Amino acid sequence: MSKFELKLPKMGESVAEATITSWLKDVGDAIEADEAVLEIATDKVDSEVPSEVDGVLVEKLFNVDDVVQVGQTIAIIETEGGESIEVKAPAAEPEPVVEPEAPKAVADVSQTVVAAKASVDPVVSTEDRFYSPLVKNIAKQEGISQAELDSIAGSGKDNRVTKNDIKAYLESRNSASSKPQTPEAVALPKVESNETKKEQAVNNQVDTPKSSSKQAEDKAKTEKPASKPVEKPIEVSNGDEIIEMTRMGKLISKYMVDSVQTSAHVQSFIEADVTDIWNWRKKIKDDFMKREGENLTFTPIFMEAVTKALKEFPMMNISVQGDKIIKKKAINVGMAAALPDGNLIVPVIKNADQLNLFGMAKRVNDLANRARLGKLDPDDIQGGTYTVTNVGTFGSIMGTPIINQPQVGILALGAIRKTPAVIEGPQGDYIGIRYKMYLSHSYDHRVVNGALGGQFVKAVKDYLEGWDVNREI
């Protein structure tokens, strides 16, 4: 028998560490080559770490929520044959001492022993329910009884209680206990007596402008401007539900706030007539499906138009660093995609200007499918130079999207609608039914002025309206 060190693989040039979100295999489980052993999360994307060999998992070197550096050994897998590999402890800070998890070989003990241990250890389950050392430690520190712990609904594998589950329970319990019992418990403005008010009025009348000015001056010297607004606590009433934000939700929230604070957002809107594109796609989409086995959506068509506009206006394909502008050579267009949990992710079409429409359609479908399945790699969402988001998917006719830093522009595609329009013909103007959509362009006004921002979105419109109805793909 030999031992194989499963290491955290390299996940892109800018990714140096990852957080373990869950173990898919337990100690003693058989593992096949290429089978996922655990799930990890970076600040970019969630992914799985597969085994490189067939064998049995004999040791986990990290727990859920631990941060692991790229290249560190995270587990030991025992394989058939070969020489045993010496295992080096990972270079990580020592963790608090907690009770180690009992091996499966000795886990089957009598109920008498379990009951005896439960009398001295308040977090040993009397229902044969597994709790990780991290959860046990939190329960001990917070004084959670065994009955309470057993009542917590688990969101982990086999309904196990995770760190987030126990934290959410603690927040809910603390909120309920801190709720004021009577209206008098709520902090109210100080009520002053009539005598106090009269005394203050007399003092105000004798104050001179000079003294008032001096007071204001002293106050200005002592008070510091607030860096951000103070968030007022929200009262939690009976029946209210407290939901812990997901890791990705917290990251998205931070990125959006940072972007608004970084860039001066300005929007330009334009309406495009896409009747020719609608009819062209309707005519060829069935043949494309039969030939390629894939659906031809509008997205690759829009991506192609945006790519052409970026080549025409390269100063939209830039980033800002301090007082310098970095003009990007590669045109890497990001496409915002919705995830099953409601969050968004932006996979990137690298070197989009080098793809024809067929290649663009293939790339769009591949990224969209892997995004829905949670199979994107960290490299798939890095290096974007401009972003497109399709708000029309949810029925919106337009939107004002937030720029995806460090880019300087993002285009929102509104819903395609049938609408009456004035059509110019050889015999004069007439009213007809057309397929139209709004394009909403958000751009960074620090470096993109209104002329450039408007010309860019106008170029996208012109490419869409000048569609060749006889084009083949």
N, C-alpha and C positions, 0 to 999 in steps of 0.2 A: 504494500500500500504506500502511496505517496501523497503529499499534501500540496495543493495548488493555491497560490495566493490570488484572490480576486481583487483587482485594484480598480479604483475609480478612473474610468477612461478619460482621455482628453475630449473635450466637448466644444471645441472652438477656440480661436486664438485669444479672445477676450474673457474666457471663462476659466477661473482659477480654482473655484470651489463649488460645492453643491451641498444641499441639505437633504438628509435622508427623510423621506416622507412616510414610507412604509416598507416592511419586509414582506415579500411574497412567499418566502420559504422559511421554514423553521429548522432549528438544529435537528438533524436526523433525517430530514427529507431528502429523497433522491432527486437529482437534478440532471437534466440532459443538456448537451451542448446547445448553445443559442437560446436556452430557456431563461426567461426573466427571473432574477433572484430578488431584486428590490427595486423600489421606485425612488427617484431622486428629483429634486427641484433646484433650478438655478434662478437667477433674476431674469432669465430670458424665457425658459420653457421647462415643462416637466417631461421626464423621460424614464425609461427603464434601463437597468444594467443587466445584460445577459451573462450567463456563464460561458466560458470558453471551452469547458471540458465536461465530460460525463463524470458524475461522482455523487458524493453525499456531503451535505453541508454539516460541518462539524463545529464551526465556531463563528460567531458574529462579533466583530471588533468594535462596532458602533451601535448606538441605539437610535430610535426614531427621534428626529429633530436635531441630531448631532450634525455639525458642519464638518465636511471632509474635504481635504485638499486633493486636487488632481494628482494621481499617481500613488496615493496612500492605499494600503491594503485595508479592505473593508470586511473581508470574510475569508474563511479557510474552507476549501473543498477537498475532501479526501477522494483520491482516484485509485484505480487499479494499476499495479505495477510501478516501476520506476523507483527512484530514490526519494526519500523524504526531503522536502524543501524547508530550510530553516525559516521560521517566521519571525520577523522583527516587529516589535510593537510600533504602532503609528505614532508619528511625532505630533501629539496633541496634548493639550493641557489636561492635567488630572481631573477627573470628575469626582463629585462628592461620593463618599462611600455609601453604597446602598446594598441591601440584601440581594445577593446574586440569585438568578433564576435557577430553580432546581432542574437537573437533567431529567429527560423523559424516563430514563431507566429507573429512577427512584421516585417518580412522581406518583406512582400508584401506591399510596399509603392508606392505612386504615382510617376510617372516619373518627376513631377515638383519638388518633394522633393529631388529625386536623383540628378537632374540637379543642384539644389541649393547647395547641399552638395558637389557636384563635383567641384563647383567653388571655395571652400575653402580647400577641401581635394584633392590633386592631384592624389590619388591612389584609388578613388572610381570608380568602373567600370560603364560606361554608357551602357554596354551591358549585364547587369545582370550576369556578370561573377564573380565567387567567388575567393577571394584571402585571404589566411591565414594571421593572424596578423604578422607572421614572414616575409612573402613576402612583406607585406605592409610597414613594418618597414625598410627593406632593400631598397625598392623603394624610400622612403622618404629620407633616408640617402644619397643615390646615386643620387638624383635629377632626377629620371626616371619619365617622363611624363605619363599621363594616356594613351595617344595614343601609346607610346612605350610599356607600360605594356600589353596593349591589343593585341599587335602584337607578343608577345613572345609565341612560341608554348609550350604548357604544356605537360609533360610526366606523370602527376599524374592521379588519378581517375577523370573521366569525363573531361579530358584535362586540369586539374588544373595545374597552374604554381607552381612548387616546388622550394625549396631553390637552388637545383642544377641547375634548368633551368635558374633562374635569375642570378646565379653566372656565368654560361656559357655565357649568353648574355653579362654580364658586361665585361668578359675577351675578348670576340670577339670585343666589341665596343672599349675597351681601346687599343687592339692591332691594330685596324684599324686607330685609331686616332694618335697612336704613330709611325706609319710607316713613314719613312723619305720621304719627298717630292722630294728631289733632291739627286743625288749622293754625293754632298758635305756634306750632313747631316750625312753621315756615318763617324764614328770615324776612322781616318787614322793615320798612323805613322807620327810623327813630321818631317817635311821636313826642313833640315838645309841648310843654304847658304854655298857657297864655302868658304867664309872667315871663317865661324865658323868651317868648317871641317879642314881647314889649321891650325887654332889655336889649335884644339884638337889634331892634328897630332904632332905639336911641343910639346905640353904638354906630350903626350904619350912617346915621345922620351926621355924626360928628367926625366920621372918617373923611379925611381930605383926599383929593385926587392924587396927591403925592404919595400918601401912605398906601392907597389902593394900588398905585402903580408899582410901588416897592414890593408889596405882597405878591403881585403877579410876577414880578421879576425874580423874587426869591423862589417862587413855586416853579418857574421855568427852569431855574438852575438845578433844583433838587429832583424834579421829575424827569424820568427818562422816557423817550417815545417807545411805545409798545411795538415789538417786532412783528407781532401778529395778533389778530383779535382774540380775546379770551373766550374760549368755548364755554357757553353756559351749560350747566348740567341739565339733562332732560329728566323730568319726573317720570318714573315708571309706575304705571297703575296696574291693578289686578287684571290679568288677562293679556297684558302686553307680552310680546315674545321678544327675547333678546337673542339675536343671531350674530355669531362670531363671523367677521369677515374672513374670507379665504385668504391664503397667502398671496395668490395672484391678484385678488381684489385689492389687497393692501398695496401691492406694487403699482397697480394701475392707478389707484387713487393718488399715490405719491407722484407718479410720472405726470399725471394730468395737472396737478397743482404746480409742480415745478415748471412745466411748459408754459402755463399762463403767466407765471411770475418772470419767466425768462424772455419770452417773445411778445412783441407788440402785435397782437392779432388784428388783422383787417380782413374783411370779406368782399368779394366781388361775385355777382350772380349773373348768369346768362342762360337763355333758353335755347335749346337745340332741337331741330326737327330731325327725328331719326326714323321717319317713315320708310325711307329706302332700305335702311339697315333692318328694320322690322320685317319687311317683305322678303328681303334677300335671305335672312336667316330662316324664315318660315319655309322657304323654298328648298333649302339645301340641308337642313338639320337632320332629316330622316336618313338621307343618303350618308351623311357623315357618321351617324350612329351605326348604321349597318357596316360601313367600311372600317371604322376605328373602334367601335364598341364603346364610345364615349359621347356624352352630350355636348353640343356646341352651345355655350351660353353667350350672353352679351359681354361678359367680363373681359375675355381676351380682345374683343373688338375695341372696347374702351381703353384697355391697357395699351394697345397698339397706338391709338390716337394720342394718348398722354405721352408715350415714348417719343413720337414724332415731334410733339410740341416741345419736349425737353431738349431735343436736338436743335430745334429752331431757336429756343431761348435758353441757352446753357446757364445763364445767371439765375435760373430757377433751380438748377441742379448744384446747389452750393450748401456750405455750412459756415457758421460763424464761430470764431474762437477769439475771444477778447475783442480787439479792434482789427482783426484780420479776417479776410474772407477766403475760404478754401473752396476752390472751384473743382468739383469732382469730374474725373475723366470717365469713370464707369457710370452707366445709367442703370441703377438698381431700383426697380419700382416695387414698393410694398403694397400688398392688397389686404386690407383689414378683413378678417374672417371671424365669424361668431363661433364660440365654443359651446358644447352642450350645456355647460353650467351658466351660460349667459354672459361670460366674460368675452373679451375680444383679444385676438392675437394677430400680429401682422407678419406673415411669411413674405419673403422677398424674392422677386423674380430677378435674378442676377443677369447683368448684361442684356437687358430687355431689348436694346436696339439691335442686337445681333440675331434676334429670333424673327422668323416669318410668322404669319398668322397661325399656321398649323402648329409650329413649335410653341407659340404663345398659348394656344388652347391646351396642348398637352401639359405644359408647365402649370397653368392655372388649375386644371383639374387635379393634378398630382398634389399640389400644395393644399388645395381646399379639402381633398379627401383625407390627407394625413393630419390636417388640423382638426377635423371633426373626430378622428380616431385617437387624437393625442399622440401621434407618432412623429411629430416634427422634431428634427434635430436642432441643437442650438445654432448651428451655422445657417439653418433655413431662415432665421429671423434676424440676422445680422447684416450690416452693411447697406441698409436702405438709404437712398438719396432723395426719394420723393414717395409720397403715399397716396393711395386712392381708397376711399371707403364708399360702399354702396348702401346708403341709407334708404334707398328705394325698396330694398328687400323687405323692410318692415312697413312699407306703405307711406313713408315720408316723401313729400315732394321736393324738399330741400333741407339743408342743415348747415350748421356753422361748426365744423369739426375743429378739434384742438390739434395743433401741429405736433407731429411725432419728432421730438428732439433727437439728434441735433439738426434735423432738416429745417427748411424754411417755408415749406408749402405742403398743403394737403387738399385733395379735390374730393368733394362729396357728390355722388351720383344720385339724383332723385329718381322717383318712380316714373316709369314711362306711362303716359296717359293719352287716351284718345281725346282730342279737343278740337273744336271748330276753329279754323284759321283762315286768314285772307291769303289766297294763293295768286301769284302773279302769272298770267298766261299770255300767249301771243294775242289773244282777242281781248285782253283786259283782265281786271281782277275779279275773282269770284271766291265764294266761301266753300271750303271743303273740310273733310275730316282728316286730321293728321295725327301722327304719333309724336308727342313732344315730351321733353324732360328738362329739368333745371340742373345746371352745373353750378355748384357752390365752391368757390375757391377761397380758402383761408391761407394767408401768407404773412410772413414776418416783416412788419413795416420798418424794422430797424435797417434792413438791407434791400427790401423789395418795395419799390414805390408803387403807387396806384396804376401808373401807366404800364409797367412791366406785368403786374399782377393781372390787370385787365386784358392785356394783349395775349398773355399765355392762355387764359381760359377761352378767349376768342379763337385762338388757333385750334384748340381742342374741338370747339364747336364746328369750325370750318372743315376739319378733317372728317368729322362725323357726317356733316351734311353733304360733303362731296363724295360720298361712298359710291364705288363702282358696282352697279347692280349686276354686272356680268362677271364679277370676280369669281375665281375658282379657288378652292382650298383642298 
